[in-house]
């Protein structure tokens, strides 16, 4: 669902739950964040999230693994460690059981890689497959990351490249090259675990994952929640191999146009970018990376450590005083 439609759907719920009535709900009723957080005691809080979507690739095993990695990402974006999950699936009654089983196996093996047990779930019948997870995790509230903790002077760091949306749309249209399919699948299946652990170690408190609302959409959520401005450097933003080519053919999902319509009023472009280049920044991502607001004094140590453990990181901008997003 697009950002504008979602805002309209949720409007009747405004004021129904008052934060003062739920003092242990640390995250969930204020500014939008990646997961809800409930305080258990002084050193532990429970992180809860859910996510599911229709297939973005043809292979059922890869689809299940990508959906699981995407669901787990919201816990990582809060600086948490997931431990328990439930399957959520809608499966066509005429789908061969072997294919449904491969979706579930892909999700289960990705969850096991993350140290998470899948303990049941719920399925229904539907015309189009849908799969994802409900995920629970733990986080230390003193080290929790949220969208509201970015501070002027922080450096913006991205843990995965962009271009997943345009590439998966090209897959659906039968226009994607095999090498590009392989590349995007590898990135989408990659857990955000190591990036999150490294971010917490390096004192990061402002973070989000880049998913359906695009880089600029989720960046705006962070800027608004933190009451800051964000500055991105176009030349430093990474893209997977086929993204610019598919963008030049204007292969974008409807979600990219929705994101642009909703978030563009908060974005300024300080350089002359072609329309398809701008659209790449509004491109919805599936199982995208983390956008981290890293304290400037910690950036060099973080990049060094990332290189040592094989974790990709890109410096893409900075947090500044203000309230808008600028792409230079």
FENBELLIN-V800616 format. One record per pair of residues at least 6 apart in sequence whose C-alpha atoms are under 7 Angstrom apart, sorted by the first residue. I is the first residue (numbers start at 1). J is the second residue. D is the distance in Angstrom with one decimal. If there is no record, write none. Layout:
BEGIN
i = (I/I)
j = (J/J)
d = (D/D)
END
This chain:
BEGIN
i = (2/2/2/3/3/4/19/24/24/25/25/25/26/26/26/27/27/28/28/28/31/33/33/34/34/34/34/35/35/35/35/35/36/36/36/37/37/37/37/38/38/38/39/39/40/43/43/44/44/44/44/45/45/45/45/46/46/46/46/47/47/47/47/47/48/48/48/49/49/49/49/50/50/50/50/51/51/51/51/52/52/52/52/52/53/53/53/54/54/54/55/55/55/56/56/57/57/57/60/60/60/61/61/61/61/62/63/64/64/64/64/64/65/65/65/65/66/66/66/67/67/67/68/68/68/68/68/69/69/69/69/69/70/70/71/71/71/72/72/73/73/74/75/75/75/76/76/76/77/77/77/77/77/77/78/78/78/79/79/79/79/79/79/80/80/80/81/81/81/82/82/82/82/82/83/83/83/83/83/84/84/84/84/84/84/85/85/85/85/85/85/85/85/86/86/86/86/86/86/86/87/87/87/87/87/87/87/88/88/88/88/88/88/89/89/89/89/89/89/90/90/90/90/90/90/90/91/91/91/91/91/91/92/92/92/92/92/93/108/111/143/144/145/145/145/145/146/146/146/146/147/147/147/147/147/147/148/148/148/148/149/149/149/150/150/150/150/151/151/152/152/152/152/153/153/153/153/154/154/154/154/154/154/155/155/155/155/155/155/155/156/156/156/156/156/156/156/156/156/157/157/157/157/157/157/157/157/158/158/158/158/158/158/158/158/159/159/159/159/159/159/159/160/160/160/161/161/161/162/162/162/163/163/163/163/164/164/164/165/165/165/165/165/166/166/166/166/166/166/166/167/167/167/167/169/169/169/170/170/170/180/180/188/188/188/192/194/195/202/202/204/204/204/206/206/207/207/207/207/208/208/208/209/209/209/209/210/210/210/210/210/210/211/211/211/211/211/212/212/212/213/213/214/214/214/214/214/215/215/216/216/217/217/217/220/223/223/223/224/227/228/228/228/228/228/229/229/229/229/229/229/229/230/230/230/230/230/230/231/231/231/231/231/231/232/232/232/232/232/232/233/233/233/233/234/234/236/236/237/247/247/248/250/255/256/256/256/256/259/260/266/266/267/267/267/268/268/268/269/269/269/270/270/270/271/303/306)
j = (255/258/259/259/262/262/29/38/39/37/38/39/37/38/39/36/37/35/36/37/225/146/147/74/77/78/208/47/48/49/74/75/47/48/49/45/46/47/48/45/46/47/45/46/46/140/141/138/139/140/141/138/139/140/141/136/137/138/139/75/136/137/138/139/135/136/137/74/134/135/136/71/133/134/135/71/132/133/134/67/130/131/132/133/130/131/132/129/130/131/63/129/130/63/168/63/168/171/99/102/103/102/103/105/106/106/103/103/104/106/107/131/106/107/110/189/188/189/287/107/131/132/107/110/111/132/133/110/189/190/191/287/286/287/132/133/135/82/135/192/209/209/81/82/137/192/193/196/145/196/207/208/209/290/144/145/146/139/144/145/196/197/200/137/138/139/137/138/139/116/135/136/137/138/115/116/117/136/137/116/117/118/135/136/137/116/117/118/119/133/134/135/136/118/119/120/121/133/134/135/118/120/121/122/132/133/134/121/122/123/131/132/133/122/123/124/130/131/132/123/124/125/126/129/130/131/124/125/126/128/129/130/125/126/127/128/129/125/118/117/200/205/204/205/206/207/205/206/207/208/206/207/208/222/225/226/206/222/225/226/205/206/226/205/206/226/293/228/319/228/319/320/321/296/318/319/320/293/294/295/296/318/319/293/294/295/296/317/318/319/291/292/293/294/315/316/317/318/319/291/292/293/294/313/314/315/316/289/290/291/292/313/314/315/316/195/289/290/291/312/313/314/288/289/312/238/239/240/238/239/240/239/240/243/280/184/285/286/252/283/284/285/286/243/246/247/251/252/253/283/176/242/243/246/251/252/253/176/246/251/241/242/286/287/288/289/311/311/298/302/293/294/295/292/293/290/291/292/293/290/291/292/288/289/290/291/218/285/288/289/290/291/284/285/286/287/288/284/285/286/259/284/281/282/283/284/285/281/282/281/282/259/263/282/325/229/230/323/323/323/319/320/321/322/323/319/320/321/322/323/324/325/318/319/320/324/325/326/317/318/319/325/326/327/316/317/318/326/327/328/316/317/327/328/327/328/315/316/316/276/280/276/276/284/279/282/283/284/282/282/324/325/324/325/326/325/326/327/326/327/328/326/327/328/328/313/312)
d = (6.4/6.0/6.9/6.9/6.7/6.2/6.2/5.6/4.9/5.9/4.5/6.3/5.4/5.8/6.6/5.1/4.9/7.0/4.6/6.7/6.0/6.7/6.1/5.2/6.7/6.9/6.7/6.4/5.7/5.0/6.0/6.6/5.7/5.3/6.5/6.3/5.5/4.6/6.4/5.3/5.0/6.6/4.2/6.3/6.7/5.3/6.5/6.4/5.8/4.9/6.4/5.6/5.3/6.2/6.2/6.9/5.8/4.8/6.5/6.4/5.5/4.8/5.7/6.8/5.9/4.7/6.6/6.7/5.8/5.4/6.7/6.2/5.7/4.2/6.0/5.2/5.5/5.9/6.7/6.5/6.3/5.0/3.8/6.5/5.1/5.7/6.6/5.7/4.5/6.7/6.0/6.9/6.9/6.7/5.9/5.9/6.7/6.9/6.2/5.6/4.9/4.8/4.8/6.5/4.5/6.1/6.3/4.3/6.0/4.5/4.5/7.0/4.3/4.4/5.4/6.0/5.6/4.7/6.7/6.9/6.6/5.3/5.0/6.4/6.6/5.9/6.2/6.6/5.9/6.8/5.6/6.3/6.7/4.2/6.4/5.8/7.0/7.0/6.5/5.9/7.0/6.8/6.6/6.3/6.4/6.3/6.0/5.5/6.8/6.6/6.2/5.3/5.7/6.6/5.8/4.6/5.8/6.4/5.3/5.3/5.7/6.9/6.2/6.0/5.4/4.3/5.1/5.4/6.4/6.3/6.7/5.6/3.7/6.4/6.4/4.4/6.4/6.2/5.3/5.3/5.1/6.1/5.9/5.3/6.8/6.8/6.1/4.7/6.3/6.1/5.3/4.4/6.2/5.4/5.7/5.4/4.4/5.5/5.0/6.7/7.0/6.2/4.2/6.1/6.2/4.8/6.5/5.8/5.2/6.0/5.7/5.3/5.4/6.5/4.7/6.5/5.4/4.4/6.5/5.5/4.8/5.2/5.4/5.4/4.9/6.5/6.4/5.0/5.4/6.7/4.8/6.6/5.4/4.9/4.9/6.0/6.2/6.0/6.7/6.5/6.6/6.4/6.8/4.3/5.4/5.7/6.3/5.2/5.5/6.8/5.3/5.3/5.9/4.6/6.1/6.7/6.3/6.1/4.5/4.0/5.5/4.2/5.7/6.9/4.4/5.6/5.5/6.9/6.3/6.8/4.8/4.3/5.6/6.4/6.7/5.6/6.1/5.3/5.1/4.6/5.3/5.8/5.2/5.5/5.0/6.3/5.7/6.1/4.4/6.2/6.8/5.6/4.8/6.3/5.9/5.6/4.8/4.9/6.8/5.8/5.1/6.5/7.0/6.5/5.4/4.5/5.7/6.5/5.7/4.8/6.4/5.7/5.2/6.5/6.7/6.6/4.9/5.3/6.8/5.7/4.6/6.4/6.3/4.4/6.9/4.7/4.8/6.0/6.2/4.6/6.2/5.6/5.8/4.8/6.6/6.2/5.4/6.5/7.0/5.7/5.2/5.1/6.8/6.3/6.3/6.5/5.8/5.0/6.9/6.8/6.7/6.7/6.0/6.7/6.6/6.2/6.1/5.0/6.9/6.3/6.6/5.8/6.7/5.1/6.6/6.6/7.0/6.7/6.2/6.3/6.4/5.2/6.6/6.1/5.1/6.8/5.6/4.5/6.0/5.7/5.4/6.8/6.6/5.6/4.2/5.8/6.2/6.4/5.1/5.6/6.0/6.6/5.9/4.4/5.4/6.2/5.4/4.3/5.3/6.5/6.0/5.5/6.4/4.9/5.2/4.5/5.9/5.7/6.4/5.9/6.0/6.7/5.9/6.9/6.9/5.7/6.5/6.5/6.8/6.0/6.8/6.1/5.3/5.0/4.9/5.9/5.0/5.5/4.5/4.3/4.9/5.7/6.0/4.7/5.9/6.6/4.8/6.4/5.3/5.3/6.3/5.8/4.8/5.9/5.7/4.3/6.7/6.2/4.7/6.2/5.7/5.6/5.9/5.0/6.3/5.9/6.9/5.3/5.5/5.5/6.9/6.0/6.4/6.3/6.8/5.3/4.7/5.8/5.7/5.7/5.5/6.2/6.2/4.8/5.9/6.2/4.8/6.3/5.7/4.8/6.3/6.5/5.7/4.7/5.4/7.0/6.6)
END
